[in-house]
Amino acid sequence: MARVSDGAPRGEGLVSAMRLLGEGPSLCWPHALAVVRRDLLGAAHRHFDDAWRGEVRELVPGDAAMRELCRLYQG
């Protein structure tokens, strides 16, 4: 079983992923990509904005989103 940065054990499911994302960026995990339904965008912002220092971005599927993702990951 893996451990999150605070040393607590975690599994490999949604709850664990949400907890890890909720910790924000770290040396091991400086970037993240989360896909949420449109009706959950507000909740995602409320949950993650502080931890990710306002870097949460909304991308709508399409060519522009693909270019933005490529730009971010080529960094």
MOTAWO-V454435 format. One record per residue. RES is the residue in one letter. PHI is phi in whole degrees, -180 to 180 (none if undefined). OMEGA is omega in degrees with one decimal (NA if undefined). D_CENTER is the distance of its C-alpha to the mean C-alpha in Angstrom with 2 decimals. Layout:
res | phi | omega | d_center
RES | PHI | OMEGA | D_CENTER
RES | PHI | OMEGA | D_CENTER
This chain:
res | phi | omega | d_center
M | none | 179.9 | 21.17
A | -79 | 179.3 | 18.34
R | -130 | 174.7 | 17.58
V | -79 | -172.8 | 14.69
S | -60 | 178.6 | 15.47
D | -85 | 177.4 | 17.85
G | 89 | -179.7 | 19.81
A | -73 | 178.5 | 19.39
P | -67 | 176.6 | 19.60
R | -142 | 176.9 | 16.95
G | -91 | -178.8 | 17.41
E | -133 | -176.9 | 15.46
G | -125 | -177.5 | 14.44
L | -59 | -179.0 | 12.14
V | -61 | 178.8 | 13.03
S | -66 | 178.8 | 12.24
A | -64 | 179.3 | 8.76
M | -63 | 179.0 | 8.21
R | -64 | -179.7 | 10.18
L | -63 | 177.0 | 8.50
L | -62 | -179.4 | 5.05
G | -66 | 177.0 | 7.84
E | -77 | -179.0 | 9.56
G | 81 | -176.5 | 7.68
P | -68 | 176.2 | 8.65
S | -142 | 177.7 | 11.74
L | -60 | -179.7 | 14.47
C | -78 | -175.4 | 13.49
W | -131 | -176.4 | 9.75
P | -77 | -177.1 | 9.75
H | -134 | 176.4 | 7.11
A | -152 | 174.7 | 4.01
L | -130 | 178.2 | 4.67
A | -122 | 179.0 | 4.64
V | -108 | 179.7 | 8.32
V | -129 | 175.3 | 10.13
R | -67 | -178.3 | 13.83
R | -55 | -177.8 | 15.36
D | -74 | 177.7 | 16.80
L | -106 | -178.0 | 13.56
L | -59 | 179.9 | 12.24
G | -61 | 178.8 | 14.08
A | -65 | 178.6 | 12.86
A | -63 | 177.3 | 9.13
H | -61 | -179.7 | 10.34
R | -61 | -175.9 | 12.56
H | -77 | -170.1 | 10.27
F | -111 | -174.0 | 7.52
D | -55 | -178.0 | 9.80
D | -63 | -177.8 | 11.96
A | -64 | -178.2 | 9.80
W | -99 | 173.7 | 8.13
R | 51 | 177.0 | 11.74
G | 74 | -178.2 | 11.69
E | -90 | 178.1 | 9.68
V | -70 | -178.6 | 7.76
R | -123 | 176.3 | 9.76
E | -102 | 176.3 | 11.37
L | -124 | 176.5 | 12.86
V | -95 | -178.4 | 15.78
P | -51 | 178.9 | 16.76
G | 151 | -176.8 | 19.58
D | -63 | -179.4 | 20.94
A | -63 | 178.0 | 19.49
A | -65 | 179.1 | 15.87
M | -62 | 178.6 | 16.86
R | -63 | 179.4 | 18.45
E | -63 | 178.4 | 15.55
L | -62 | 177.9 | 13.20
C | -61 | 179.6 | 16.21
R | -62 | -178.7 | 16.81
L | -65 | -175.5 | 13.43
Y | -85 | 174.5 | 13.67
Q | -84 | 178.1 | 17.37
G | 8 | NA | 16.82
